[in-house]
Amino acid sequence: MKPYSFETTGRNRATLITLILAWGALILAVTQLEAAPWLMGVLGLFTLPALYDLISARRSGLRLGSDGLSFFSGRRKGTITWDQISHVRLDTRLDLSIRTTVVLITGRKIRLPLETTPPADLFEAELTERGIKVERHHFSLMG
């Protein structure tokens, strides 16, 4: 079975466009709608993590190999062998992001960093091909 790898970086077009649109909306609110500049500044603080990702270009990714699953994101990294995995749970959150949880045979749950998760359909197909059970849960508030 050939290895599968997924890699991404914080420096991408979607992050840049989102920041430009958010800052544009804040500036438009101040100049055209006479919104309080301090309030728009506070709202602008919520864009700082995206700005940090854009500037730092932090790499993250996931690899499925013959030995198991490995992931990395900034300083966080980990490896899980196939014989330790009971199943993988893919939760679609309300913001349409996918949260990946690897459930071990011991019952312990390992949540993968959000940015390491590949597109859900492709990831599910790759895991199924390797004989790993995948559970999909959509729009769960808990879990």
Backbone bond lengths (Angstrom), bond angles and torsions (degrees), N, CA, C in turn:
res aa  C-N    CA-C-N  psi(-1)  N-CA   C-N-CA  omega(-1)  CA-C   N-CA-C  phi
1 M - - - 1.444 - - 1.536 107.88 -
2 K 1.308 115.90 130.26 1.461 117.55 -176.62 1.531 111.31 -80.93
3 P 1.324 116.07 147.16 1.472 120.06 -178.76 1.530 111.71 -66.78
4 Y 1.314 114.76 151.93 1.461 121.77 176.08 1.523 107.42 -120.33
5 S 1.317 116.80 135.49 1.459 119.03 176.36 1.524 110.18 -137.05
6 F 1.316 114.80 147.30 1.456 123.41 178.76 1.514 106.88 -132.70
7 E 1.321 116.57 132.04 1.459 120.69 179.02 1.518 109.37 -140.49
8 T 1.317 115.53 142.01 1.455 120.91 178.54 1.531 108.87 -143.88
9 T 1.302 115.33 169.22 1.454 120.93 178.76 1.517 108.99 -137.58
10 G 1.317 116.38 156.54 1.463 120.92 178.37 1.513 112.27 -70.66
11 R 1.320 116.87 -19.13 1.460 120.90 179.89 1.529 108.08 -89.50
12 N 1.328 115.49 89.38 1.462 119.74 179.41 1.528 110.13 -140.82
13 R 1.296 114.75 167.75 1.463 121.90 -175.55 1.531 112.15 -62.54
14 A 1.328 117.13 -39.75 1.472 120.24 -177.65 1.532 111.26 -62.58
15 T 1.327 116.56 -41.21 1.466 119.78 178.59 1.516 111.11 -64.78
16 L 1.331 116.63 -43.95 1.461 121.09 179.63 1.526 111.56 -61.96
17 I 1.323 116.89 -46.59 1.468 120.94 -179.20 1.531 110.60 -64.02
18 T 1.330 116.52 -41.24 1.466 120.13 179.23 1.528 111.05 -62.25
19 L 1.322 116.85 -44.01 1.462 120.17 178.48 1.524 111.83 -63.07
20 I 1.322 117.18 -44.41 1.463 120.56 179.63 1.524 110.87 -62.01
21 L 1.318 117.01 -43.65 1.470 120.43 179.30 1.534 111.47 -65.97
22 A 1.326 117.04 -42.48 1.468 119.78 -179.53 1.523 110.80 -64.87
23 W 1.330 117.10 -46.99 1.460 119.74 179.82 1.520 111.45 -66.57
24 G 1.327 116.57 -36.40 1.460 120.19 176.66 1.520 111.54 -62.14
25 A 1.334 116.23 -42.44 1.464 120.53 178.90 1.527 110.88 -65.03
26 L 1.338 117.15 -39.45 1.465 120.24 178.83 1.531 111.24 -66.58
27 I 1.316 116.96 -43.13 1.471 120.88 178.75 1.528 110.07 -65.77
28 L 1.327 116.48 -41.18 1.460 120.70 177.95 1.534 110.76 -62.71
29 A 1.314 116.93 -39.70 1.468 120.61 178.96 1.522 111.20 -63.25
30 V 1.341 116.83 -38.89 1.462 120.54 -179.47 1.522 110.69 -72.68
31 T 1.343 117.16 -45.23 1.469 119.95 -173.62 1.524 113.76 -80.62
32 Q 1.312 117.78 -38.42 1.461 120.40 -173.99 1.532 113.80 -100.62
33 L 1.299 116.78 -32.53 1.466 119.80 -176.08 1.523 112.57 -104.03
34 E 1.318 116.46 0.94 1.458 123.15 179.60 1.527 112.79 56.31
35 A 1.323 115.09 40.05 1.469 119.99 176.03 1.521 108.84 -71.82
36 A 1.296 115.79 153.73 1.466 120.93 179.62 1.530 109.58 -65.92
37 P 1.337 117.10 122.04 1.475 119.46 -178.87 1.533 113.43 -58.35
38 W 1.324 117.66 -35.98 1.465 119.29 179.71 1.525 111.47 -65.63
39 L 1.350 116.16 -36.42 1.462 120.06 178.98 1.527 110.58 -68.58
40 M 1.326 116.85 -41.25 1.466 120.29 177.98 1.531 110.43 -67.51
41 G 1.343 116.21 -32.39 1.461 120.01 175.12 1.519 112.11 -64.34
42 V 1.335 115.58 -41.43 1.463 120.20 177.21 1.534 109.94 -63.27
43 L 1.324 116.76 -44.08 1.465 119.76 177.33 1.527 111.19 -63.62
44 G 1.325 116.20 -35.06 1.462 120.71 178.17 1.520 113.27 -64.54
45 L 1.331 117.34 -25.00 1.460 120.58 177.14 1.530 112.20 -60.56
46 F 1.329 116.45 -28.07 1.462 120.15 179.84 1.528 112.48 -70.04
47 T 1.332 117.51 -12.58 1.460 120.26 177.83 1.529 112.29 -90.59
48 L 1.326 118.01 -6.82 1.467 121.02 -177.45 1.531 114.26 -61.43
49 P 1.345 120.72 -39.25 1.471 118.38 176.38 1.537 112.53 -61.46
50 A 1.316 116.88 -37.90 1.470 119.51 177.53 1.524 110.69 -67.18
51 L 1.322 116.68 -38.66 1.459 120.56 177.01 1.530 110.36 -63.60
52 Y 1.330 116.79 -41.55 1.463 120.63 177.31 1.527 110.92 -60.83
53 D 1.347 117.45 -44.58 1.466 120.88 177.57 1.521 111.24 -60.00
54 L 1.320 116.35 -41.40 1.458 120.95 -179.35 1.530 111.17 -65.13
55 I 1.313 117.62 -42.20 1.465 121.31 -178.35 1.529 111.66 -74.46
56 S 1.323 117.16 -44.05 1.470 120.35 -174.58 1.527 113.12 -76.77
57 A 1.322 117.62 -25.47 1.476 122.48 -178.16 1.529 110.99 53.40
58 R 1.314 116.55 41.22 1.463 121.91 -179.95 1.526 110.33 -60.69
59 R 1.317 116.30 129.46 1.467 121.30 179.11 1.524 110.08 -87.60
60 S 1.308 115.26 148.22 1.455 121.08 174.34 1.517 108.13 -148.70
61 G 1.310 115.97 156.47 1.450 118.30 -179.04 1.506 113.39 -175.89
62 L 1.332 113.25 -179.49 1.456 121.67 -176.32 1.524 107.51 -145.83
63 R 1.322 116.76 145.51 1.456 121.34 178.96 1.513 109.19 -135.62
64 L 1.327 115.77 133.03 1.454 121.97 173.64 1.526 106.21 -111.26
65 G 1.308 116.82 113.19 1.461 121.51 -178.53 1.510 110.96 -120.64
66 S 1.306 115.80 -171.85 1.457 120.13 -179.64 1.532 111.61 -69.87
67 D 1.334 117.12 -26.36 1.459 121.35 -178.55 1.525 113.73 -87.26
68 G 1.338 117.94 -26.66 1.451 120.05 -179.32 1.516 112.59 158.80
69 L 1.314 115.00 -158.49 1.458 123.42 -177.15 1.529 107.88 -106.84
70 S 1.324 116.76 131.73 1.461 119.93 174.77 1.515 108.63 -131.84
71 F 1.338 116.10 148.92 1.459 120.80 -177.91 1.514 109.49 -142.06
72 F 1.336 115.50 158.80 1.459 120.70 175.65 1.517 108.89 -151.71
73 S 1.312 115.51 147.55 1.460 122.81 176.47 1.513 107.63 -159.47
74 G 1.316 116.25 105.21 1.451 119.54 -175.64 1.516 109.66 62.56
75 R 1.330 116.81 -123.24 1.470 120.95 178.75 1.523 112.94 -86.57
76 R 1.324 117.00 -13.64 1.464 120.11 -179.17 1.518 109.99 -82.13
77 K 1.315 116.72 131.79 1.458 121.31 174.57 1.512 109.41 -152.45
78 G 1.302 114.93 158.96 1.453 118.97 -179.90 1.507 111.42 -166.62
79 T 1.317 114.74 159.99 1.458 122.28 177.87 1.517 108.11 -136.22
80 I 1.333 115.56 135.79 1.463 121.42 178.71 1.526 106.65 -130.82
81 T 1.323 117.45 125.01 1.466 120.46 179.78 1.529 109.64 -78.70
82 W 1.315 114.84 154.88 1.471 119.91 -176.26 1.522 112.05 -60.56
83 D 1.325 118.37 -35.81 1.459 119.88 -177.40 1.526 113.42 -72.16
84 Q 1.328 118.26 -10.66 1.467 121.81 176.72 1.531 112.05 -88.49
85 I 1.330 118.25 -17.50 1.464 122.41 -171.22 1.524 111.53 -89.25
86 S 1.328 116.30 125.12 1.463 121.97 172.71 1.529 109.22 -82.63
87 H 1.326 115.53 -53.70 1.461 121.52 177.28 1.525 109.65 -163.16
88 V 1.322 114.63 168.90 1.463 121.52 177.90 1.513 107.59 -117.70
89 R 1.314 115.81 132.72 1.461 121.47 -179.11 1.527 108.69 -109.94
90 L 1.337 116.34 126.21 1.462 122.49 176.89 1.521 108.33 -111.52
91 D 1.337 116.15 113.34 1.461 121.84 -179.22 1.518 109.90 -106.18
92 T 1.326 116.46 123.92 1.459 120.78 172.47 1.514 107.26 -86.06
93 R 1.321 116.09 119.21 1.452 121.55 -178.12 1.527 110.38 -86.20
94 L 1.316 116.94 172.32 1.459 121.58 -178.14 1.528 112.66 -63.73
95 D 1.337 117.42 -26.12 1.465 120.13 177.48 1.526 111.72 -87.95
96 L 1.338 116.99 11.84 1.464 126.71 178.18 1.526 113.50 70.39
97 S 1.323 118.41 10.54 1.455 120.68 173.48 1.531 108.47 -80.76
98 I 1.312 115.64 159.45 1.459 121.01 -179.73 1.521 108.79 -108.96
99 R 1.325 117.13 124.84 1.463 123.12 177.64 1.529 106.83 -103.02
100 T 1.316 116.85 124.92 1.457 122.27 -178.25 1.516 110.31 -104.05
101 T 1.322 116.04 127.16 1.452 122.27 176.62 1.519 108.18 -124.19
102 V 1.328 116.25 124.82 1.458 121.49 175.57 1.521 106.49 -96.08
103 V 1.335 115.88 120.05 1.462 121.44 179.68 1.523 107.60 -99.11
104 L 1.313 116.01 120.25 1.461 121.03 -178.69 1.521 110.99 -82.69
105 I 1.303 116.12 163.96 1.466 121.77 178.62 1.529 110.62 -59.46
106 T 1.313 117.02 -31.35 1.465 121.77 179.80 1.531 112.84 -73.55
107 G 1.342 116.75 -9.96 1.461 121.04 -177.92 1.518 112.88 98.47
108 R 1.311 117.22 -12.92 1.462 121.31 178.69 1.525 109.75 -67.68
109 K 1.335 115.96 142.53 1.462 121.60 -179.42 1.524 109.72 -110.98
110 I 1.324 115.94 133.07 1.456 121.33 176.81 1.522 106.91 -118.25
111 R 1.334 115.84 115.94 1.462 120.64 178.03 1.517 108.63 -88.77
112 L 1.315 115.71 123.76 1.458 119.99 177.60 1.524 109.16 -77.63
113 P 1.327 117.57 145.97 1.463 119.14 175.74 1.532 109.85 -56.28
114 L 1.316 115.81 139.67 1.465 122.20 -174.97 1.522 112.44 -53.70
115 E 1.336 116.35 -39.81 1.464 120.02 -175.34 1.525 113.64 -74.65
116 T 1.337 118.84 -8.71 1.462 120.90 179.29 1.524 113.00 -89.51
117 T 1.319 117.04 -7.88 1.466 120.25 -175.59 1.526 111.75 -81.10
118 P 1.338 116.98 121.98 1.468 120.48 176.33 1.530 110.54 -73.00
119 P 1.338 118.09 175.28 1.464 119.65 174.89 1.532 110.50 -52.27
120 A 1.327 116.40 132.82 1.466 122.35 -168.59 1.529 113.98 -58.62
121 D 1.318 118.56 -44.58 1.461 120.45 -177.17 1.529 111.34 -64.34
122 L 1.309 116.32 -43.48 1.461 121.20 178.85 1.530 110.81 -66.39
123 F 1.323 116.84 -42.79 1.460 122.03 179.47 1.526 110.58 -62.84
124 E 1.329 116.55 -43.92 1.464 120.61 179.03 1.527 110.72 -62.28
125 A 1.333 117.03 -42.24 1.471 120.74 179.50 1.527 110.98 -63.36
126 E 1.325 117.24 -42.04 1.470 121.00 179.61 1.531 111.17 -64.95
127 L 1.331 117.37 -41.73 1.461 120.55 179.18 1.527 111.03 -67.19
128 T 1.322 117.31 -42.73 1.462 121.84 179.67 1.522 110.44 -62.57
129 E 1.327 116.45 -39.74 1.464 121.01 178.67 1.530 110.86 -61.59
130 R 1.311 117.30 -29.54 1.461 122.33 179.74 1.537 112.11 -90.31
131 G 1.322 117.11 4.49 1.461 120.94 176.27 1.519 114.70 82.39
132 I 1.315 117.06 19.07 1.467 121.37 178.65 1.527 108.57 -96.76
133 K 1.324 116.44 128.86 1.461 121.68 178.04 1.530 108.93 -70.20
134 V 1.333 116.47 135.08 1.463 122.26 -179.87 1.522 109.06 -121.52
135 E 1.315 116.68 128.91 1.468 122.32 174.82 1.518 108.26 -107.46
136 R 1.330 116.19 130.63 1.468 120.64 176.22 1.517 108.81 -108.57
137 H 1.320 116.73 131.72 1.457 123.08 176.78 1.518 107.70 -130.27
138 H 1.315 115.81 126.71 1.465 120.24 -176.67 1.524 111.30 -107.00
139 F 1.323 115.64 130.86 1.466 124.94 171.40 1.529 113.00 55.72
140 S 1.290 115.79 46.58 1.450 121.82 176.14 1.533 108.69 -88.40
141 L 1.317 117.92 133.79 1.445 121.54 178.28 1.521 112.12 -80.16
142 M 1.322 116.36 -24.70 1.457 121.01 178.90 1.526 109.39 -128.14
143 G 1.316 115.96 152.47 1.453 118.21 175.95 1.448 110.84 131.72
